[in-house]
Amino acid sequence: MSRYFFSLSGLAAAALGCVLVAPLAWPAPASARAPEHRHSERHGFSGPARPDFGREVRRPPQGARRLHSPRHGVHYVHRGTFYRPLHHGYRVVRPPVGLVVNWLPTGYVMLNVAGLSYAYYDGIYYQPMASGYRVVEAPMTTLVTPTPPPPPPQRLPLPSQALGQVRVQVEMLNVRSGPSRLQPVVGHVTAGTSLVVLGSAPDWYYVQLPDGTYGWVWAQFVVGELRQP
């Protein structure tokens, strides 16, 4: 019995010794960890996660360019993100309408809406000027609606600036605020609904809905004949 007790004591001591001499595994320092990344479905770009609008940072990223406007003050821009100086740092902001930049971020797309050209990137619209690009509101088009009785939704009147008319081919189609799946959904249209096409971007159409509102739809889910802008 005593021999059996000492055997157990020896095993316990051996196990304790292993615990005492086993190396401790500490977590890797923050500097050695992989940085967070985001992925843009529109551009296929993977890069550092960008702060949200309104977030404050100590300083803009290295390489940010300084913009000065008598009307809008000082801004810094880096890869399409705008920073406004504060007393103790910088805030990520949407650029004010009217601010002029001399360059566009890599990955922008050119749009044609109602015969006018726009550059578009990450929810911001720019209008080309003689020198540079001016930040503008999202394009809107005023259409003349017919007097009652209104035409059926599937036969919308085509204004002179329209590129044509398309019909929804899926059961439910999202209408977005910009030509990207990353942009907010502002409405829905159902199968068979006709839409007036007022502009286009790669793989997207800028349309007027039967209720008179506007938005962007994915071109692969509609069908119709369009003329060149």
C-alpha positions in Angstrom: 0.0 0.0 0.0 2.8 2.4 0.9 4.7 1.5 -2.3 1.6 2.3 -4.3 1.2 5.7 -2.4 4.8 6.7 -3.1 4.4 5.7 -6.8 1.5 8.1 -7.1 3.4 10.8 -5.3 6.3 10.4 -7.7 4.0 10.7 -10.7 2.4 13.9 -9.2 5.8 15.4 -8.6 6.9 14.6 -12.1 3.8 16.2 -13.5 4.3 19.3 -11.4 7.8 19.5 -12.5 6.8 19.4 -16.1 4.3 22.2 -15.4 7.0 24.3 -13.7 9.6 24.0 -16.4 7.2 24.1 -19.4 7.8 27.4 -21.5 5.0 30.0 -21.4 3.4 31.0 -24.7 2.8 34.7 -24.7 0.7 36.4 -27.3 2.6 38.1 -30.2 3.0 41.9 -29.8 0.5 44.1 -31.6 3.3 45.3 -34.0 3.8 41.6 -35.1 0.1 40.9 -35.9 -1.3 41.2 -39.4 -3.1 44.5 -40.0 -6.8 44.6 -40.5 -7.8 44.9 -44.2 -11.0 45.6 -46.1 -12.0 44.3 -49.5 -13.8 46.4 -52.1 -16.0 44.4 -54.4 -16.1 47.3 -56.8 -12.4 47.7 -57.3 -11.0 44.3 -56.1 -8.7 46.3 -53.8 -7.5 45.0 -50.4 -6.0 47.6 -48.1 -6.0 49.0 -44.6 -9.4 49.5 -43.1 -10.5 53.2 -43.5 -12.1 55.1 -40.7 -15.8 56.0 -40.9 -16.9 59.5 -41.6 -16.8 61.5 -38.4 -14.0 59.5 -36.9 -11.1 61.5 -35.5 -7.5 60.6 -36.2 -4.2 62.0 -34.9 -2.9 62.9 -38.4 -3.7 62.0 -42.1 -1.8 59.1 -43.7 1.6 59.7 -45.1 1.4 61.1 -48.6 -1.9 63.0 -48.0 -2.2 66.2 -50.1 -3.2 69.5 -48.8 -6.2 71.4 -50.3 -7.0 75.0 -49.5 -10.1 76.8 -50.6 -11.1 80.4 -49.5 -14.7 79.1 -49.2 -14.2 75.7 -47.7 -11.0 76.0 -45.8 -8.2 73.5 -45.5 -8.7 69.8 -46.2 -6.3 66.9 -46.7 -7.0 64.0 -49.1 -5.5 60.6 -49.4 -6.8 57.9 -51.8 -10.2 59.5 -52.0 -10.6 60.0 -48.2 -10.9 63.6 -47.0 -9.6 64.9 -43.6 -10.6 68.2 -41.9 -8.1 69.7 -39.4 -9.3 70.1 -35.8 -7.6 71.7 -32.8 -6.2 68.4 -31.6 -6.2 66.2 -34.7 -8.2 65.5 -37.9 -11.7 64.3 -38.7 -12.7 62.1 -41.7 -15.3 64.0 -43.6 -17.3 64.1 -46.8 -15.8 66.7 -49.0 -18.0 69.9 -49.2 -19.9 70.4 -52.5 -17.9 72.9 -54.6 -14.5 71.8 -53.4 -12.1 71.4 -56.3 -9.3 68.8 -56.5 -6.6 68.4 -59.1 -6.5 64.6 -59.2 -8.8 61.7 -58.7 -8.2 58.5 -56.6 -7.1 55.3 -58.3 -10.1 53.2 -59.2 -12.6 55.9 -60.0 -15.2 55.4 -62.8 -16.5 57.8 -65.4 -20.3 58.1 -65.6 -22.6 59.6 -68.2 -26.0 60.8 -66.8 -28.4 62.8 -68.9 -25.6 63.8 -71.3 -23.3 65.0 -68.5 -20.0 63.4 -67.5 -19.2 62.6 -63.9 -16.3 60.9 -62.1 -17.4 58.7 -59.3 -15.5 57.1 -56.3 -16.7 55.7 -53.0 -20.0 57.6 -52.9 -18.6 61.0 -54.1 -19.4 62.6 -57.5 -16.9 64.9 -59.2 -17.6 67.0 -62.3 -14.7 67.6 -64.7 -13.7 71.3 -65.1 -11.2 73.1 -67.3 -8.6 72.4 -64.6 -9.4 69.9 -61.9 -12.6 68.2 -60.7 -15.4 69.8 -58.6 -17.2 67.9 -55.9 -21.0 67.9 -56.8 -24.2 66.5 -55.5 -25.4 63.2 -56.9 -26.9 63.9 -60.3 -30.7 64.3 -60.5 -32.8 64.7 -63.6 -36.2 66.5 -63.8 -38.7 64.7 -66.0 -42.0 66.1 -67.2 -44.8 63.8 -66.0 -47.9 63.4 -68.2 -51.3 64.7 -67.1 -53.9 62.1 -65.8 -54.6 59.4 -66.5 -51.0 58.3 -66.0 -49.6 55.6 -68.4 -49.1 52.1 -67.1 -45.9 51.6 -65.1 -44.5 49.4 -67.9 -44.7 52.2 -70.5 -42.9 55.2 -69.1 -42.5 58.3 -71.3 -39.0 58.6 -72.6 -37.5 62.1 -72.3 -35.1 63.4 -74.9 -32.0 62.7 -72.7 -33.0 59.1 -72.0 -30.9 56.3 -73.4 -33.8 53.9 -73.6 -35.9 51.6 -71.4 -35.2 48.3 -69.7 -37.3 45.7 -67.9 -36.4 44.0 -64.7 -35.7 40.2 -65.2 -35.4 39.1 -61.5 -38.1 38.7 -58.8 -36.7 41.6 -56.7 -34.0 44.0 -57.7 -32.2 46.4 -55.4 -32.0 50.1 -56.4 -28.8 51.7 -54.9 -27.6 55.3 -54.4 -24.4 54.7 -56.5 -23.1 52.3 -59.1 -21.7 49.7 -56.6 -22.9 46.9 -54.4 -21.3 48.7 -51.5 -23.7 51.7 -51.8 -26.9 51.9 -49.7 -30.1 50.4 -51.1 -32.7 53.1 -51.6 -35.5 51.0 -53.1 -36.6 47.9 -54.8 -38.3 47.0 -58.1 -40.1 43.7 -59.0 -39.9 41.5 -62.1 -41.4 43.0 -65.2 -41.1 46.7 -64.1 -39.9 49.1 -66.8 -37.2 51.6 -66.0 -36.1 54.7 -67.9 -32.3 54.6 -68.3 -30.8 58.1 -68.0 -27.1 57.2 -67.5 -24.6 54.4 -67.3 -21.4 53.2 -65.6 -19.6 50.0 -66.1 -22.1 47.2 -65.3 -24.7 49.7 -64.0 -27.6 51.9 -65.2 -28.8 55.1 -63.7 -32.6 54.9 -63.9 -35.9 56.6 -63.2 -38.4 54.4 -61.4 -42.2 54.4 -62.1 -42.8 56.5 -59.0 -40.4 59.2 -60.3 -37.5 58.4 -58.0 -33.9 57.7 -59.2 -31.2 55.2 -58.5 -28.7 52.7 -59.9 -29.4 49.1 -60.9 -27.1 46.3 -61.9 -27.2 45.9 -65.7 -27.1 42.1 -65.7 -30.5 41.9 -64.1 -32.4 44.0 -66.7 -32.9 43.7 -70.4 -33.7 46.3 -73.2 -32.2 48.2 -76.1 -30.3 51.4 -75.4 -28.7 54.0 -77.6 -25.2 55.2 -77.1 -25.0 58.4 -74.9 
